[in-house]
Every structure is written in C-alpha cells, then in structure tokens.
Amino acid sequence: MSMEPNPFSLCGRTILVTGGSSGIGRAVAIGAARMGARIAVLGRTPDRVQETLSLLEGTGHVGHVSDLTKIDGIEGDVQAILDRSGPFGGLVYSAGASDVTLLRDIDMEKAERQMRLNWLSFMALSQAICRRGRYAPGLSVVALASISALTGQVGLSAYAGTKGALIASVRSLASEYAPRGIRFNCISPCPVDTPMQRETRSRLGEEWYRKEVLEKARLGPLAPEDVADPVLFLLSDASRRITGTNMIVDGGWSLS
Ligand SMILES: NC(=O)c1ccc[n+]([C@@H]2O[C@H](COP(=O)([O-])OP(=O)(O)OC[C@H]3O[C@@H](n4cnc5c(N)ncnc54)[C@H](OP(=O)(O)O)[C@@H]3O)[C@@H](O)[C@H]2O)c1
C-alpha cells in the first residue's frame, strides 16, 4: 500500500471562509472541515455563523462576525482570528452581494457598496493575510467571481463590473505572490441554488428561472456543493501548480 500523502487532503490547514454563513461559503466550510481543515467561519449574522459551525465535522473551528464593508476593521478581524486559529493555509472569499438592476435605475451609492464588498474588501483581506507570520506555507486564496463577468447579461452591469475587477486583480496578485508560494485563483459559477439566487428568482419570476437556469445549465442546475468541490481542489495541494486562473463552473451554461 502507498504511504504517499493524499494531495487532496486539507488536514492541518486553517481556512478562513468569508460568506461562510450561507450558500456557497457554507458548503465550502462543511466540505473543507470534512477534508480535515480547521475552519474560521466569517459572516455578518451571528445566528447564521453559529448554524454553520454546528454543521462542521472535527474540532477547533471558530466563528467571527464582521461587516466586511467596514474596511478599517479588517486588520483587526484578521488579527482576532489569527490569535484563535493560527496562520492561514487558505482563504475563500465567498462574501458577496448581487443586485439585478438596469443602468437607468442603478443607485450609485448601493453600487459603490457592492463594489466595496465584492472587490475592495477582498483586496484588504488579502493584504492583511499576506503578511509575514500570518500565513502558512502554500497559502491558497480562492475568490468567488461569476460567469456574469464574462458573458454580458441584462441588468448585471454593476455586479459584473465588481466580478471583472476581482478576476483581473487575482491574476495580478498571482503573479506578485508566486515567489512566496502563495496562489490566487477565481471560480466563476453560473446561477447556483442559494439564498442569493432565490432572491433573484422571486424578483424575476419562474420564466426567468426556467430560461436562465434550467435550460442553460446543460448538466443540471447547480447546488452549492457543485461549486464548493472545485474550491476544495483549488485549496488543496492537488492544484499546487495552478495560479492566476479563473475556473468556470457552470454545467455548460455558457456553451453556445
Ligand atoms: N448564487 C449564485 O447564483 C452565484 C453565482 C455566481 C457567483 N456567486 C458568488 O458567490 C459568492 C457566494 O454567493 P452565495 O450565492 O452563496 O450568496 P449568499 O447565500 O447570499 O451568501 C452571501 C454571504 O455573504 C455574506 N455577506 C454579505 N454581506 C456581507 C458583509 N457586508 N460583510 C460580511 N459578509 C457579508 C453573507 O453573510 P450573512 O449570511 O451573515 O448575511 C453570506 O454569508 C458571492 O460572491 C456571489 O457573488 C453566486
């Protein structure tokens, strides 16, 4: 029998999951804990952070409640989590907001908040974690972008812009941090069955859901776990030579 270590294992790693209180982030937290990681669940709503913690296998997991749009607080958030969990071996940035609005109706203050949460807070969090002594060797950063950054859909100009910024920054960061062995990648999903999508579905109706989700996702509509599993791969050593990519996870949604 081979005694080679399993490259897909996350044993011994501390992984910070923002958006860990819901949807894709929660599925990542559950999956990463099952693969042996110690999870720091970051969310905005205390009850939902606690609920995720109650679903995790293993021990040593911690919860942290914070509003990531408060950029000035991010340094303190990272230090507080570090004190309890030790240096980070993974960061999953799944916190995000989406708003389907035509250009003529965009509230610019709301769009600015969306840009802050979906892009600027990711930059601030990455800055705080990529400091000496705060990360473990082989740190892998995975950011949730979106297929909307690549395809062009009505009503998503502001949201798509935030995700395009994320994809562009991740490529640059991958190049900047490769000499330290830190990897940065994005995952771009099509619509996934989470509270975020359910909100869009209730606003745009069942016809939208049939046409934009059921008909286009050729391999079937996506559940949070369908996105979480590729995130786990990008966190693990199995992807040790992959950096700067944007992996599309869309069940064939963007095929013509
Ligand atoms: N679902 C989709 O169809 C889809 C498709 C493509 C890309 N994505 C992207 O995937 C990521 C996860 O989406 P999801 O569908 O899982 O969304 P979700 O279920 O709505 O979860 C969003 C998460 O972000 C957290 N959050 C929101 N505002 C925050 C703030 N100001 N500070 C800290 N945390 C905040 C929420 O915390 P609370 O629960 O505590 O409020 C929640 O954990 C997002 O970046 C989204 O843009 C989603």
The ligand as an ORCA input file, in Angstrom:
! r2SCAN-3c Opt
* xyz 0 1
  N     -25.580     32.034     -6.105
  C     -25.253     32.346     -7.327
  O     -26.044     32.191     -8.252
  C     -23.872     32.879     -7.634
  C     -23.429     32.839     -8.971
  C     -22.158     33.340     -9.265
  C     -21.366     33.858     -8.256
  N     -21.819     33.896     -6.972
  C     -20.953     34.485     -5.955
  O     -20.663     33.511     -4.971
  C     -20.493     34.137     -3.698
  C     -21.405     33.462     -2.685
  O     -22.757     33.658     -3.104
  P     -23.984     32.880     -2.435
  O     -24.927     32.603     -3.528
  O     -23.509     31.809     -1.553
  O     -24.613     34.093     -1.598
  P     -25.460     34.143     -0.248
  O     -26.066     32.822      0.064
  O     -26.337     35.335     -0.386
  O     -24.321     34.437      0.832
  C     -23.669     35.658      0.846
  C     -22.715     35.651      2.010
  O     -22.047     36.910      2.062
  C     -22.122     37.386      3.396
  N     -22.125     38.847      3.406
  C     -22.974     39.668      2.741
  N     -22.692     40.956      3.023
  C     -21.637     40.936      3.879
  C     -20.903     41.931      4.554
  N     -21.172     43.238      4.393
  N     -19.893     41.553      5.372
  C     -19.598     40.245      5.562
  N     -20.267     39.250      4.947
  C     -21.273     39.592      4.125
  C     -23.415     36.838      3.946
  O     -23.390     36.866      5.351
  P     -24.772     36.725      6.222
  O     -25.352     35.384      5.894
  O     -24.299     36.766      7.618
  O     -25.636     37.852      5.804
  C     -23.402     35.444      3.353
  O     -22.623     34.575      4.132
  C     -20.807     35.625     -3.910
  O     -19.614     36.325     -4.089
  C     -21.607     35.637     -5.204
  O     -21.472     36.865     -5.884
  C     -23.053     33.405     -6.639
*
